[in-house]
Amino acid sequence: MRRPGRRGVLTIFASLLFVVLLVPLASIASACDYCKGASLVLGQSGFTSSTAATSATGENGPVAVAFDSQGDLWVAESHNNRVIEYTAPYTTGEGASLVLGQPSFTTNASATSDTGLYLPVGLAFDAYGDLWVADMGNNRILEYPAPLSSGEAASIVLGQPNFGSSVCVLSDTGDCSPVGLAFDSHGNLWVADYGYNRILEYSYPFSTGQAASLVLGQAAFTTDAWGASTVGENGPSALAFDAHGDLWVVDNSNRVVEYMAPFSTSEAASMVLGQVNFTGSGFSTSATGEYLPEGLAFDQQGNLWVADFGNNRVIGYEAPFINGEAASMILGQYGFTSRGFATSKVGENGPSGIAFDSHGDLWVADYVNNRVLEYKDVVPPVITLSCAPYTFALGLTSDCEVTLKGFNGTLTGETVSIEQTGGTGSAVSLGTCTLTSAGKCTASVIGTMKGHVTLTVSYAGDSDNAEGSATTSIIIYGWVPPHPPSTPC
């Protein structure tokens, strides 16, 4: 079936964002065992309100979130035609400190100019602290140079020849409804060009109206076919690079695909999530399926998180990844088979853009609820415990090494506790082990009970890190095993 014409792209995008509202679903209860509640809300005075507003404390259609190098949060509000900044440290209901695209916090008119915006939906900061905005309604990408100030003018436009133009053009210099933005490690800008079903790379340094240097999802810059395949895209909406420099893309085929570096025009994707194969495109409410995914981000442990808009949830895939793997983490729902929407601390309604801050906390643009949520400690640190030897005798010792990874903050001086259980005897606390700056410590474990024994190492958590634990097994004999004879018996 032919994809609708480009004139209808904005209407299609808006309808996709609201499609879940057309289905009568039960709302989420106020508490649950399988989801983690948000710790803070912006754009609303509390977790139970969702009123749209054009003010310093209100929001209207937040779609994307991003953090600058100072740790301040930036939000793209599609219906207020603006980008706003919240200054850290954050408090529920705080007012924004800066606005782009509007002359004040109480105006929201769209405009095609160097100071105006029309449906901004994507954000990214470059290495110099400049802010780039995907201005979807104007079919362009704008650069705002640092230091940023309220109402400032953009300095560069991509996708259009000048700041007064806004038409879709199918070429290497044109864009049509650009949505997602991401910078690679070389400073090149990548754009999810939603309306033309493609991903574009713009090579650094940038200049107004420059041509893209590479295209994914299409065979050339002059084609815009859509479809689900290894080389095709269907309305790509968000981008993110992993630690290896590989590019991950979400699209309207209800999937996430990976393209491996080094990149080449029209290369084939190497992995797919949300579908069992590259030709699948159906939506699903399950651990292996997705429904109109709209955003993605990697946490500090390399796990991939996806804003699953149609399922009113954010899901996490644990690294290392395999084709069609099931998500193992979820926010906004009781479990993987529910998709009810809610305005609460534990519920969501159309989550769109997501981003992690420097503390490892996850921030979600909850589009239909006109708010941004913070989830703290969504991923606990990873603890490992290994002992050598793991078989020894009562009264003897084994050196056990503890490693703590994925920690947010300074590790030096942090402590973990070790407990010994099982075998013949009672639980024995082995005290604490103090970590080095590399997140390691060694504890000598004495054989105080015999048999198959379990050692448990635990981290108690702090304001920036969740609790974590790990176990390992050792065998303690009641006697010293004899050495084998030097000659056969």
HUZIWO-V119536 format. One line per field, one symbol per residue. ss: DSSP state (H for helix, E for strand, - for the rest). psi: psi as a letter, one per 30 degrees, with the letter a starting at -180 (. if undefined). Layout:
BEGIN
ss: ???
psi: ???
END
This chain:
BEGIN
ss: -----HHHHHHHHHHHHHHHHH-----------------EEE-------------------EEEEEE-----EEEEE----EEEEE-----------EEE-------------------EEEEEE-----EEEEEHHH-EEEEE-----------EEE-------------------EEEEEE-----EEEEEHHH-EEEEE-----------EEE---------------------EEEE-----EEEEE---EEEEE-----------EEE-------------------EEEEEE-----EEEEEHHH-EEEEE-----------EEE-------------------EEEEEE-----EEEEE----EEEEE------EEEEEEE--EEE---EEEEEEEEE---------EEEEEEEEEE---EEEEEEE-----EEEEEEE---EEEEEEEEEE--E--E--EEEEEEEEEE------------
psi: kkkllffgeeeeeeeefgefffkjlklklfllfglkllfkkkflflfglgkkliafflljhkelklklffgkkkkjjeffhlklkkklllkkglklfkkkflflfglgklliafflljikfkkkkafggkkkkjiefghlkkkjklkklkglklfkkkflflffkglkkjafflljhkdkkkklfggkkkkjiefghlkkkkkklllkglklfkkkflflfglhllljafflljhkfllkkaffgkkkkklgghlklkkklkllkglklflkkflflffkgllkilfflljhkflllkafggkkkkjiefghlklkkkllllkglkkfkkkfleafgkgklliafflljhkcklkkaffgkkkkjiefghlkkkkkhfkllkklkkkjlfkalkfllkjkkkkjlgkjakfkfkllkkkklaajalkkkgalkkklfggllkkjkkifllajkkkkkkkflafgklllllllklkklfljkkkklflk.
END
